[in-house]
Amino acid sequence: MYMARVMGQVEASVRAAGLGPHRLVLLQPLDFQQQPIRWTLVAIDLVGAANGSLVAYEEGREAANPYDPPLPVDACVVALVDGYNYQP
């Protein structure tokens, strides 16, 4: 599980089968100091995160596991982060 900030919503007029009702968001992955660590990515949003929200997301096969049958996704927002305690 990784942490990211929601940067915006993605609109797509044509989608793969099964993706129709799901909201797509643009994420900026972050480290524990909330600094960007790599490129942005598009993810399905399961929790209704607002722009600017801090979220937890999964990538790879784990992102498709909540769906039966699995959807063709590489990233999935799974939680809103209210806070965390990090001590280096």
Summary of the structure (lengths in Angstrom):
residues: 88
radius of gyration: 13.0
end to end distance: 18.8
largest distance: 44.3
contacts: 219
relative contact order: 0.30
helix: 5%
strand: 40%
